[in-house]
Amino acid sequence: MTLLDAVLSLSEAPESGQALQRILRALAQVTAADALSVLAAAEDGSVGVAAQIGLSPAAMGLSFRPAEHPRLRRATLAAGPIRFLDPSEPDPYSGWLLGNAGEIHPIHACMAVPLRVQGRLAGLLTLDALDPHGLGDLRDEDARVFAALCAGALRLDAGLAPALAPGAREAHGGQALPGRSAAMQRIEREIAMLAPLSVPVLVTGETGVGKERVARALHERSPRASRPLVIVNCAAIPAQLVESELFGHRKGAFTGATAARAGRFEAARGGTIFLDEIGELPLSAQAQLLRALQEGEIQPVGEDRPRRVEARVVAATNRDLRREVAEGRFRADLFHRLWVYPICVPPLRERREDIPALCERFAAEVAAELG
């Protein structure tokens, strides 16, 4: 199974409050790890097992003080994924890992990723394997993706996210999304989990379901809320001007370029860029977008050197991008980058109980406009 398949399984899993367990199950499908765990940081500085796969059931009661465990101490201080290569170094899970026959075995390969929420340690993601080379195929970059999802889930489960009550949500920033259906409650939970992170988000759904409202909520409830939210309708830009519009151009780069111009990505620096109808992007612009997501770089039209950019990407589409990939109209690697944790907004015909709340919201907005 590929990383993409594993992430797709997250979006298709049944509704559940056990987000951490779902994320670990998805990660287990793309690694040879025999055990996975998420340790949640407590106020006293200890870390305790919040979710696990492959450990003895009694491990759910374990709590560690990082100062007493060299590997945990190094992991809590690390900037990113860390692999433990010294087999003589004690491992906190020694004796807790279950083999296929239910017997407990020592651990041979270990990896940990710190989980941070708004700059502070929220916990650790750990991976353990009986095979000394069992974690060699997992890229650090992919481990970071799953760590970001775990950090968001920890934030939500620990009550660090804004409460779902409309008043509390509005006080934190941004209006509540209208509607009380199970689907809207799911979307609110997903927004609460993803808002503090910088991972790309793809919002899917039919035209008119409110994808832009979801994008605004992700921005307004994030640490980037004070920075720009730049909205781009990809379908409205002529194909020959897409790259210039998104990434900018230098003077004289093409006929009519009488002055240098910064693109939308630079306008969104430090904030969020919302790419609506991303399925309409031509393949040449998709390659540039992939570079922005992978390397944090763009190359304005006509310039020789790339520029660094830092903006969170939220994209939306009403197309089936998997079909677009299969038919060669959308890059598979870009799809892989965007589909980290998709948010699907169902049409109103599938959530009719939200109609009164939507009517109230629209009436209030019109009243505010007319004074």
C-alpha positions in Angstrom: 0.0 0.0 0.0 1.3 3.5 -0.9 1.3 6.5 1.4 -1.5 8.0 -0.7 -3.7 4.8 -0.2 -3.1 5.1 3.6 -4.1 8.7 3.7 -7.2 8.0 1.6 -8.2 5.4 4.2 -8.3 8.2 6.8 -10.9 10.1 4.8 -12.9 7.0 4.1 -12.8 5.6 7.7 -16.1 5.5 9.6 -16.9 8.5 11.9 -15.1 8.1 15.2 -13.7 10.2 18.0 -10.6 8.0 18.0 -8.6 10.1 15.5 -5.2 9.1 16.8 -6.0 5.4 16.5 -7.2 5.9 12.9 -4.0 7.8 12.0 -1.8 5.1 13.5 -3.7 2.4 11.6 -3.1 4.4 8.4 0.6 4.7 9.2 0.9 1.0 9.9 -0.2 0.3 6.3 2.9 2.0 4.9 5.6 1.0 7.3 7.2 -2.3 8.5 6.9 -1.1 12.1 5.7 -3.7 14.6 4.5 -1.1 17.0 3.3 2.5 16.8 2.4 4.9 19.6 1.4 8.4 20.4 2.6 9.8 23.7 0.8 12.9 25.0 2.7 15.5 27.0 1.3 16.2 30.5 1.6 19.4 32.5 4.2 17.8 34.9 6.5 17.1 32.0 5.8 13.4 31.6 4.5 11.7 28.5 1.9 9.0 28.5 0.6 6.6 26.0 -2.5 8.0 24.3 -2.8 5.5 21.4 -0.9 2.5 20.3 -0.7 -0.4 17.9 1.4 -3.5 18.5 2.2 -3.0 22.2 0.8 -5.0 25.1 -2.7 -3.8 26.1 -1.3 -2.8 29.5 0.9 -0.2 27.7 -2.0 2.2 27.6 -1.3 2.8 31.3 2.4 3.7 30.8 3.8 7.1 31.6 7.4 8.2 31.2 9.6 11.1 32.4 11.8 12.0 29.5 14.7 12.9 31.8 14.9 9.3 32.9 14.9 7.9 29.3 17.7 9.0 27.0 15.8 8.3 23.8 12.6 10.1 24.9 14.7 13.1 26.1 16.5 13.4 22.7 13.1 13.0 20.9 11.5 15.8 22.9 14.4 18.2 22.1 14.6 17.2 18.4 13.5 19.5 15.6 12.1 16.6 13.5 12.2 12.9 13.1 15.1 11.1 14.9 16.3 7.6 14.4 17.9 5.7 17.2 20.9 3.7 15.9 22.6 2.6 19.1 21.2 -0.8 20.1 22.8 -0.6 23.5 20.8 2.5 24.4 17.8 1.5 26.6 14.3 1.8 24.9 11.3 2.7 27.0 9.2 0.1 25.3 11.6 -2.8 25.8 9.5 -5.7 27.0 6.2 -4.2 25.8 6.3 -5.0 22.1 4.1 -7.9 21.0 5.2 -10.4 18.3 2.9 -12.1 15.9 2.4 -15.0 18.4 1.5 -12.6 21.2 4.9 -13.0 22.8 6.8 -10.0 24.0 10.1 -9.3 22.2 13.0 -6.8 22.5 13.0 -3.8 20.0 15.7 -3.4 17.4 14.8 -0.4 15.2 13.3 2.8 16.7 12.2 6.2 15.5 10.4 9.2 17.1 8.9 12.4 15.9 8.1 15.3 18.2 4.5 16.6 18.0 4.3 20.4 18.4 1.2 22.6 18.6 1.8 26.3 18.2 5.5 25.9 19.1 5.1 23.8 22.3 5.6 20.1 22.7 2.3 18.2 22.6 3.7 14.7 22.5 5.7 12.2 20.5 5.0 9.8 17.7 7.1 6.6 18.0 7.7 3.7 15.7 9.4 0.4 16.7 10.4 -2.6 14.6 11.8 -6.1 15.4 13.8 -6.0 12.1 16.9 -3.7 12.5 16.2 -2.3 9.0 12.4 -2.3 9.4 12.0 1.5 9.3 14.4 2.2 6.5 11.8 2.7 3.9 9.9 5.4 5.8 11.0 8.8 4.6 11.4 11.5 7.2 9.1 13.7 5.1 6.3 11.2 5.3 6.8 10.7 9.0 6.4 14.5 9.4 3.1 14.3 7.6 1.7 11.7 10.0 3.2 13.6 13.0 1.4 16.8 11.9 -1.9 14.8 11.8 -1.2 13.3 15.2 -0.4 16.8 16.7 -3.8 18.1 15.4 -5.6 15.1 16.8 -3.9 15.5 20.2 -4.8 19.2 20.2 -8.5 18.3 19.6 -8.6 15.3 22.1 -6.9 17.3 24.8 -9.3 20.2 24.6 -6.7 22.6 23.2 -8.9 23.3 20.2 -11.7 25.9 20.4 -14.9 24.4 21.8 -17.5 23.5 19.2 -20.1 25.8 20.7 -20.7 28.7 18.4 -19.9 31.4 20.9 -16.6 29.8 21.9 -15.7 29.3 18.3 -16.4 32.9 17.3 -14.5 34.2 20.3 -11.4 32.2 19.1 -11.7 33.6 15.6 -14.1 33.3 12.7 -17.8 32.4 12.6 -19.2 29.0 13.2 -20.1 27.1 10.1 -23.9 27.1 9.9 -25.6 23.8 10.5 -26.0 21.1 13.2 -26.0 18.0 11.0 -23.6 15.1 11.7 -21.7 16.1 8.6 -21.2 19.6 9.7 -20.1 18.5 13.2 -17.6 16.2 11.5 -16.3 19.1 9.4 -16.0 21.3 12.5 -13.9 18.6 14.2 -11.7 18.3 11.2 -11.2 22.1 11.0 -10.3 22.2 14.7 -7.7 19.5 14.2 -6.2 20.9 11.0 -6.4 24.7 11.6 -3.2 25.0 13.8 -1.1 22.9 11.4 0.6 24.0 8.1 -0.1 20.9 6.1 -2.0 21.4 2.8 -5.7 20.8 2.9 -7.9 19.8 0.0 -11.6 20.6 0.3 -13.9 18.6 -2.0 -17.5 18.9 -2.9 -20.0 20.0 -5.5 -20.3 23.6 -6.6 -22.0 25.8 -4.0 -21.6 23.5 -1.0 -19.5 26.1 0.9 -15.9 25.0 0.2 -14.7 28.7 0.5 -16.3 29.0 3.9 -14.3 25.9 5.1 -11.1 27.5 3.8 -11.9 30.8 5.6 -12.5 28.9 8.8 -9.2 27.0 8.5 -7.4 30.4 8.1 -9.3 32.3 10.7 -8.8 29.7 13.4 -5.1 29.2 12.7 -2.0 31.0 14.0 -2.0 32.7 10.5 -5.2 34.5 11.1 -3.5 37.9 11.3 -1.8 37.4 8.0 -3.4 37.5 4.5 -5.9 35.1 3.1 -5.5 35.2 -0.7 -8.3 33.7 -2.7 -7.6 32.6 -6.3 -10.2 31.2 -8.6 -8.1 29.0 -10.9 -10.9 28.5 -13.4 -11.1 32.3 -14.0 -7.5 32.8 -15.0 -6.6 32.3 -18.7 -4.3 29.4 -19.1 -1.4 31.5 -20.6 -1.5 33.8 -17.5 -1.8 31.3 -14.7 1.9 31.0 -13.8 2.3 34.8 -13.9 -0.8 35.3 -11.7 0.3 32.7 -9.1 4.0 33.1 -9.1 4.7 36.6 -10.6 6.9 37.8 -13.4 9.8 40.1 -14.1 9.6 43.2 -16.4 9.7 42.2 -20.0 9.1 38.5 -19.4 6.4 38.4 -22.1 4.5 40.8 -24.3 2.6 43.2 -22.1 4.8 42.7 -19.0 5.7 46.4 -18.7 6.6 46.1 -15.0 7.6 43.4 -12.6 4.7 42.0 -10.6 4.5 39.8 -7.5 2.3 36.8 -7.7 -0.5 35.6 -5.4 1.9 33.3 -3.5 4.0 36.2 -2.5 0.9 38.2 -1.5 -0.1 35.4 0.8 3.4 35.3 2.6 2.9 34.1 6.1 -0.8 33.5 5.6 -3.0 31.2 3.5 -3.6 30.9 -0.2 -6.9 29.3 -1.2 -6.8 27.8 -4.7 -10.4 27.3 -5.7 -11.1 24.9 -8.6 -7.5 23.6 -8.5 -8.5 20.9 -11.0 -8.5 23.6 -13.7 -4.8 24.3 -13.3 -2.7 23.5 -16.4 0.0 20.9 -16.0 2.8 23.5 -16.3 1.4 25.4 -13.3 0.9 22.2 -11.4 4.6 21.6 -11.6 5.4 25.0 -10.1 2.8 24.5 -7.4 4.3 21.1 -6.5 7.7 22.9 -6.1 6.1 25.4 -3.8 4.7 22.7 -1.6 7.8 20.5 -1.6 10.6 23.1 -1.4 8.9 26.3 -0.4 10.1 27.9 -3.6 8.5 29.6 -6.6 10.1 30.9 -9.8 8.5 34.0 -11.3 8.1 34.0 -15.1 11.3 35.3 -16.7 13.5 35.1 -13.6 16.5 32.8 -13.3 16.5 32.3 -9.6 13.7 30.9 -7.4 12.2 32.9 -4.5 11.4 31.5 -1.1 7.7 31.6 -0.1 5.9 30.6 3.1 2.2 30.2 2.8 -0.3 27.5 3.7 -2.1 26.0 0.7 -5.8 25.2 0.9 -7.2 24.0 -2.3 -10.7 23.1 -3.4 -12.3 21.2 -6.3 -15.6 19.8 -7.5 -13.8 17.3 -9.7 -12.8 13.7 -8.9 -9.1 14.3 -8.9 -8.3 10.6 -8.7 -10.0 10.2 -12.1 -8.1 13.3 -13.4 -4.9 11.7 -12.3 -5.8 8.4 -14.0 -6.6 10.3 -17.2 -3.4 12.3 -17.2 -4.9 15.7 -16.5 -3.6 16.1 -13.0 -0.2 15.3 -11.6 -0.2 12.2 -9.3 2.6 13.7 -7.2 0.7 16.9 -6.7 -2.4 15.0 -5.7 -0.3 13.1 -3.2 0.8 16.4 -1.7 -2.6 17.9 -1.5 -4.5 14.9 -0.2 -3.0 14.8 3.2 -6.3 15.0 5.1 -9.1 16.0 2.8 -12.3 17.6 4.0 -15.4 16.5 2.0 -18.4 18.9 2.2 -21.6 17.0 1.3 -24.4 18.8 -0.8 -27.3 20.3 1.1 -29.7 17.6 -0.2 -27.8 15.2 2.1 -28.1 17.4 5.2 -31.5 19.1 5.0 -31.5 19.7 8.7 -28.9 22.5 8.0 -31.3 24.5 5.9 -32.8 26.6 8.7 -29.4 27.6 10.0 -28.2 28.5 6.5 -31.3 30.7 6.0 -30.6 32.5 9.3 -27.0 33.1 8.3 -27.8 34.4 4.9 -30.5 36.7 6.3 -28.1 38.1 8.9 -25.5 38.7 6.2 -27.9 40.5 3.9 -29.3 42.5 6.8 -25.7 43.6 7.8 -25.0 44.6 4.2 -28.2 46.7 3.9 -27.8 48.2 7.3 
